[in-house]
Amino acid sequence: VKPANLSELIPQASPDALDLIM
């Protein structure tokens, strides 16, 4: 799972959300 991909799927996702995923 790539963060960049997640950002594309969830543009509204905040850095905190990405942190939880990673």
CHARMM-style PDB file with segment names, atoms N, HN, CA, C and O in Angstrom:
ATOM      1  N   VAL     1       0.845  -1.202   0.000  1.00  0.00      PROA
ATOM      2  CA  VAL     1       0.000   0.000   0.000  1.00  0.00      PROA
ATOM      3  C   VAL     1       0.876   1.247   0.000  1.00  0.00      PROA
ATOM      4  O   VAL     1       1.692   1.444   0.901  1.00  0.00      PROA
ATOM      5  N   LYS     2       0.703   2.070  -1.000  1.00  0.00      PROA
ATOM      6  HN  LYS     2       0.041   1.910  -1.731  1.00  0.00      PROA
ATOM      7  CA  LYS     2       1.524   3.286  -1.099  1.00  0.00      PROA
ATOM      8  C   LYS     2       0.745   4.508  -0.616  1.00  0.00      PROA
ATOM      9  O   LYS     2      -0.396   4.715  -1.029  1.00  0.00      PROA
ATOM     10  N   PRO     3       1.345   5.314   0.246  1.00  0.00      PROA
ATOM     11  CA  PRO     3       0.717   6.534   0.770  1.00  0.00      PROA
ATOM     12  C   PRO     3       0.190   7.419  -0.352  1.00  0.00      PROA
ATOM     13  O   PRO     3      -0.899   7.984  -0.249  1.00  0.00      PROA
ATOM     14  N   ALA     4       0.971   7.535  -1.425  1.00  0.00      PROA
ATOM     15  HN  ALA     4       1.856   7.076  -1.508  1.00  0.00      PROA
ATOM     16  CA  ALA     4       0.571   8.376  -2.557  1.00  0.00      PROA
ATOM     17  C   ALA     4      -0.755   7.876  -3.113  1.00  0.00      PROA
ATOM     18  O   ALA     4      -1.640   8.665  -3.446  1.00  0.00      PROA
ATOM     19  N   ASN     5      -0.884   6.546  -3.210  1.00  0.00      PROA
ATOM     20  HN  ASN     5      -0.166   5.905  -2.940  1.00  0.00      PROA
ATOM     21  CA  ASN     5      -2.109   5.963  -3.729  1.00  0.00      PROA
ATOM     22  C   ASN     5      -3.283   6.294  -2.817  1.00  0.00      PROA
ATOM     23  O   ASN     5      -4.375   6.622  -3.279  1.00  0.00      PROA
ATOM     24  N   LEU     6      -3.040   6.201  -1.527  1.00  0.00      PROA
ATOM     25  HN  LEU     6      -2.152   5.934  -1.151  1.00  0.00      PROA
ATOM     26  CA  LEU     6      -4.095   6.497  -0.547  1.00  0.00      PROA
ATOM     27  C   LEU     6      -4.506   7.955  -0.658  1.00  0.00      PROA
ATOM     28  O   LEU     6      -5.692   8.277  -0.589  1.00  0.00      PROA
ATOM     29  N   SER     7      -3.535   8.832  -0.830  1.00  0.00      PROA
ATOM     30  HN  SER     7      -2.571   8.571  -0.887  1.00  0.00      PROA
ATOM     31  CA  SER     7      -3.825  10.261  -0.932  1.00  0.00      PROA
ATOM     32  C   SER     7      -4.707  10.525  -2.146  1.00  0.00      PROA
ATOM     33  O   SER     7      -5.568  11.404  -2.124  1.00  0.00      PROA
ATOM     34  N   GLU     8      -4.481   9.749  -3.209  1.00  0.00      PROA
ATOM     35  HN  GLU     8      -3.782   9.034  -3.227  1.00  0.00      PROA
ATOM     36  CA  GLU     8      -5.293   9.918  -4.414  1.00  0.00      PROA
ATOM     37  C   GLU     8      -6.714   9.422  -4.171  1.00  0.00      PROA
ATOM     38  O   GLU     8      -7.684  10.046  -4.601  1.00  0.00      PROA
ATOM     39  N   LEU     9      -6.823   8.291  -3.474  1.00  0.00      PROA
ATOM     40  HN  LEU     9      -6.035   7.784  -3.125  1.00  0.00      PROA
ATOM     41  CA  LEU     9      -8.148   7.734  -3.194  1.00  0.00      PROA
ATOM     42  C   LEU     9      -8.880   8.581  -2.158  1.00  0.00      PROA
ATOM     43  O   LEU     9     -10.100   8.733  -2.209  1.00  0.00      PROA
ATOM     44  N   ILE    10      -8.108   9.131  -1.213  1.00  0.00      PROA
ATOM     45  HN  ILE    10      -7.117   9.008  -1.172  1.00  0.00      PROA
ATOM     46  CA  ILE    10      -8.728   9.937  -0.155  1.00  0.00      PROA
ATOM     47  C   ILE    10      -8.028  11.285  -0.032  1.00  0.00      PROA
ATOM     48  O   ILE    10      -7.221  11.494   0.874  1.00  0.00      PROA
ATOM     49  N   PRO    11      -8.342  12.202  -0.953  1.00  0.00      PROA
ATOM     50  CA  PRO    11      -7.716  13.529  -0.979  1.00  0.00      PROA
ATOM     51  C   PRO    11      -8.024  14.317   0.291  1.00  0.00      PROA
ATOM     52  O   PRO    11      -7.269  15.212   0.672  1.00  0.00      PROA
ATOM     53  N   GLN    12      -9.135  13.980   0.945  1.00  0.00      PROA
ATOM     54  HN  GLN    12      -9.748  13.252   0.636  1.00  0.00      PROA
ATOM     55  CA  GLN    12      -9.536  14.689   2.158  1.00  0.00      PROA
ATOM     56  C   GLN    12      -8.839  14.113   3.384  1.00  0.00      PROA
ATOM     57  O   GLN    12      -8.914  14.674   4.478  1.00  0.00      PROA
ATOM     58  N   ALA    13      -8.159  12.981   3.187  1.00  0.00      PROA
ATOM     59  HN  ALA    13      -8.099  12.525   2.299  1.00  0.00      PROA
ATOM     60  CA  ALA    13      -7.481  12.327   4.319  1.00  0.00      PROA
ATOM     61  C   ALA    13      -6.397  13.248   4.876  1.00  0.00      PROA
ATOM     62  O   ALA    13      -5.587  13.790   4.124  1.00  0.00      PROA
ATOM     63  N   SER    14      -6.389  13.417   6.182  1.00  0.00      PROA
ATOM     64  HN  SER    14      -7.047  12.976   6.792  1.00  0.00      PROA
ATOM     65  CA  SER    14      -5.393  14.285   6.817  1.00  0.00      PROA
ATOM     66  C   SER    14      -4.129  13.481   7.109  1.00  0.00      PROA
ATOM     67  O   SER    14      -4.177  12.251   7.148  1.00  0.00      PROA
ATOM     68  N   PRO    15      -2.995  14.160   7.315  1.00  0.00      PROA
ATOM     69  CA  PRO    15      -1.716  13.489   7.624  1.00  0.00      PROA
ATOM     70  C   PRO    15      -1.884  12.483   8.754  1.00  0.00      PROA
ATOM     71  O   PRO    15      -1.249  11.428   8.748  1.00  0.00      PROA
ATOM     72  N   ASP    16      -2.733  12.801   9.718  1.00  0.00      PROA
ATOM     73  HN  ASP    16      -3.250  13.657   9.723  1.00  0.00      PROA
ATOM     74  CA  ASP    16      -2.972  11.895  10.847  1.00  0.00      PROA
ATOM     75  C   ASP    16      -3.514  10.565  10.339  1.00  0.00      PROA
ATOM     76  O   ASP    16      -3.090   9.505  10.800  1.00  0.00      PROA
ATOM     77  N   ALA    17      -4.439  10.613   9.402  1.00  0.00      PROA
ATOM     78  HN  ALA    17      -4.783  11.474   9.027  1.00  0.00      PROA
ATOM     79  CA  ALA    17      -5.038   9.391   8.858  1.00  0.00      PROA
ATOM     80  C   ALA    17      -3.954   8.556   8.183  1.00  0.00      PROA
ATOM     81  O   ALA    17      -3.899   7.341   8.368  1.00  0.00      PROA
ATOM     82  N   LEU    18      -3.092   9.206   7.400  1.00  0.00      PROA
ATOM     83  HN  LEU    18      -3.137  10.193   7.250  1.00  0.00      PROA
ATOM     84  CA  LEU    18      -2.011   8.482   6.724  1.00  0.00      PROA
ATOM     85  C   LEU    18      -1.087   7.866   7.760  1.00  0.00      PROA
ATOM     86  O   LEU    18      -0.595   6.752   7.579  1.00  0.00      PROA
ATOM     87  N   ASP    19      -0.854   8.589   8.843  1.00  0.00      PROA
ATOM     88  HN  ASP    19      -1.254   9.493   8.990  1.00  0.00      PROA
ATOM     89  CA  ASP    19       0.011   8.076   9.917  1.00  0.00      PROA
ATOM     90  C   ASP    19      -0.571   6.790  10.488  1.00  0.00      PROA
ATOM     91  O   ASP    19       0.157   5.826  10.724  1.00  0.00      PROA
ATOM     92  N   LEU    20      -1.883   6.776  10.710  1.00  0.00      PROA
ATOM     93  HN  LEU    20      -2.474   7.559  10.518  1.00  0.00      PROA
ATOM     94  CA  LEU    20      -2.533   5.595  11.290  1.00  0.00      PROA
ATOM     95  C   LEU    20      -2.412   4.420  10.328  1.00  0.00      PROA
ATOM     96  O   LEU    20      -2.170   3.288  10.745  1.00  0.00      PROA
ATOM     97  N   ILE    21      -2.581   4.700   9.032  1.00  0.00      PROA
ATOM     98  HN  ILE    21      -2.777   5.620   8.693  1.00  0.00      PROA
ATOM     99  CA  ILE    21      -2.509   3.628   8.027  1.00  0.00      PROA
ATOM    100  C   ILE    21      -1.096   3.055   7.969  1.00  0.00      PROA
ATOM    101  O   ILE    21      -0.914   1.840   7.883  1.00  0.00      PROA
ATOM    102  N   MET    22      -0.102   3.934   8.016  1.00  0.00      PROA
ATOM    103  HN  MET    22      -0.250   4.921   8.086  1.00  0.00      PROA
ATOM    104  CA  MET    22       1.279   3.485   7.939  1.00  0.00      PROA
ATOM    105  C   MET    22       1.699   2.918   9.286  1.00  0.00      PROA
ATOM    106  OT1 MET    22       2.838   2.478   9.443  1.00  0.00      PROA
TER     107      MET     22
END
